[in-house]
Amino acid sequence: MAEEGKGAQSKEESPELSPTKKWINRVIGLAGFLFLVFLIYKMVVNKLG
């Protein structure tokens, strides 16, 4: 499975797509991180409240 992922990555790393893909990945990562922080915050508030 790891080899398949590497192959897909090297195929998609064309100069045109790279910056856009990087930006999209950053946005998705940030959204996921904020969602996790929100869930943890809710859990903490529920335990304290």
Residue, then its C-alpha position, 0 to 999 in steps of 0.5 A: m500500500a505504501e508503494e502505491g501511495k508513493g507512485a500516485q504522489s510522484k505522478e501528481e507532482s507536476p509543476e502546475l498542480s504542486p502549489t495548488k495541491k499544497w495549498i488545498n492540503r494545507v486548508i484540509g489539514l487546518a480544517g481537520f486540526l480545528f475540528l479535532v480541537f473543537l471536539i476536544y474542547k467540547m469533551v473538556v467542557n462536558k466533563l467540567g460542566 
